[in-house]
Amino acid sequence: MTILLSLLIFVHILGAAAIFGGWLANFKTPTVSVWQWYGAIVQLVTGLAMVGILEAGDGSPNHMKIGIKTLIAIIILVAAFIGRKKMKNGEEVSTGIAHAVGGMAFINIAIAVLWS
């Protein structure tokens, strides 16, 4: 289980990097890239998988932290979905949606690192 958990953490970090890096790369011309959309999906799926593994094993995750991070991950996923849908339809992605994806990812990363 340790190897699986480590692999999930690795992929989870890659998902965060895709969201946050995509936000920084397009900061002056805000948009939602396909990698931010994929990163949002990866973040939610791997995060829930990690919680499941911790619950099944000896670990006891902080349920308050997990609940807040899950809520933020869902917000990121919905905002990324809206942004990608607008991009596919040839519409302009609003600055608020684009910055919501990256900004909420930044907050989620900060919670993960700073809340112990």
C-alpha positions as a printed NumPy array, in Angstrom:
array([[  0.   ,   0.   ,   0.   ],
       [  2.897,   2.374,   0.644],
       [  4.014,   2.183,  -2.974],
       [  0.471,   2.814,  -4.222],
       [  0.04 ,   5.763,  -1.869],
       [  3.393,   7.221,  -2.975],
       [  2.397,   6.817,  -6.631],
       [ -0.93 ,   8.549,  -5.985],
       [  0.832,  11.417,  -4.203],
       [  3.186,  11.779,  -7.178],
       [  0.309,  11.915,  -9.688],
       [ -1.63 ,  14.25 ,  -7.37 ],
       [  1.311,  16.682,  -7.364],
       [  1.508,  16.497, -11.167],
       [ -2.186,  17.417, -11.334],
       [ -1.598,  20.432,  -9.084],
       [  1.362,  21.452, -11.231],
       [ -0.776,  21.261, -14.388],
       [ -3.451,  23.51 , -12.915],
       [ -1.163,  26.032, -11.249],
       [  1.443,  26.045, -14.03 ],
       [ -1.232,  26.542, -16.668],
       [ -2.603,  29.461, -14.694],
       [  0.809,  31.128, -14.413],
       [  1.611,  30.504, -18.075],
       [ -1.582,  32.251, -19.182],
       [ -1.788,  34.87 , -16.447],
       [ -1.707,  37.925, -18.748],
       [ -4.235,  36.449, -21.185],
       [ -6.433,  34.38 , -18.846],
       [ -7.828,  31.159, -20.239],
       [ -8.356,  27.57 , -19.14 ],
       [ -6.063,  25.132, -20.901],
       [ -6.819,  21.499, -21.544],
       [ -4.025,  20.605, -19.093],
       [ -5.756,  22.547, -16.344],
       [ -8.923,  20.55 , -17.047],
       [ -6.998,  17.256, -16.931],
       [ -5.19 ,  18.395, -13.795],
       [ -8.507,  19.162, -12.083],
       [ -9.792,  15.671, -12.851],
       [ -6.526,  14.085, -11.695],
       [ -6.54 ,  16.116,  -8.472],
       [-10.041,  15.054,  -7.484],
       [ -9.649,  11.38 ,  -8.401],
       [ -6.232,  10.88 ,  -6.81 ],
       [ -7.197,  12.878,  -3.731],
       [-10.239,  10.707,  -3.108],
       [ -8.196,   7.557,  -3.789],
       [ -5.586,   8.636,  -1.235],
       [ -8.276,   9.232,   1.385],
       [ -9.734,   5.791,   0.646],
       [ -6.354,   4.14 ,   1.09 ],
       [ -5.726,   6.01 ,   4.356],
       [ -9.184,   5.09 ,   5.664],
       [ -8.673,   1.436,   4.742],
       [ -5.256,   1.281,   6.384],
       [ -3.95 ,   2.436,   9.719],
       [ -3.98 ,   6.128,   8.823],
       [ -6.551,   8.545,  10.13 ],
       [ -6.858,  11.549,   7.837],
       [ -7.998,  14.929,   9.108],
       [-11.61 ,  14.879,   7.931],
       [-12.073,  18.642,   8.22 ],
       [ -9.031,  19.269,   6.008],
       [-10.118,  16.602,   3.513],
       [-13.635,  18.06 ,   3.361],
       [-12.387,  21.58 ,   2.677],
       [ -9.865,  20.387,   0.081],
       [-12.54 ,  18.272,  -1.632],
       [-14.932,  21.222,  -1.8  ],
       [-12.2  ,  23.409,  -3.315],
       [-11.284,  20.628,  -5.774],
       [-14.911,  20.437,  -6.917],
       [-14.984,  24.227,  -7.384],
       [-11.792,  23.992,  -9.473],
       [-13.249,  21.143, -11.539],
       [-16.499,  23.031, -12.24 ],
       [-14.661,  26.258, -13.136],
       [-12.266,  24.344, -15.418],
       [-15.224,  22.586, -17.058],
       [-16.959,  25.905, -17.722],
       [-13.734,  27.373, -19.117],
       [-13.082,  24.409, -21.4  ],
       [-16.672,  24.402, -22.629],
       [-16.381,  28.088, -23.535],
       [-13.064,  27.435, -25.307],
       [-14.609,  24.599, -27.341],
       [-17.497,  26.839, -28.364],
       [-15.092,  29.565, -29.479],
       [-16.195,  31.914, -26.722],
       [-13.887,  34.002, -24.579],
       [-13.213,  32.632, -21.111],
       [-13.965,  35.247, -18.479],
       [-11.079,  36.453, -16.358],
       [-12.956,  35.403, -13.219],
       [-13.297,  31.782, -14.331],
       [ -9.673,  31.552, -15.465],
       [ -8.346,  33.06 , -12.255],
       [-10.734,  30.988, -10.149],
       [ -9.168,  27.792, -11.497],
       [ -5.598,  28.86 , -10.721],
       [ -6.325,  30.823,  -7.57 ],
       [ -8.343,  28.053,  -5.975],
       [ -5.595,  25.577,  -6.896],
       [ -3.114,  27.882,  -5.159],
       [ -5.313,  27.919,  -2.049],
       [ -5.672,  24.133,  -2.146],
       [ -1.914,  23.685,  -2.412],
       [ -1.401,  26.071,   0.524],
       [ -3.902,  24.135,   2.637],
       [ -2.175,  20.859,   1.795],
       [  1.236,  22.167,   2.774],
       [  0.501,  24.499,   5.681],
       [ -2.305,  22.685,   7.525],
       [ -0.7  ,  19.944,   9.581]])
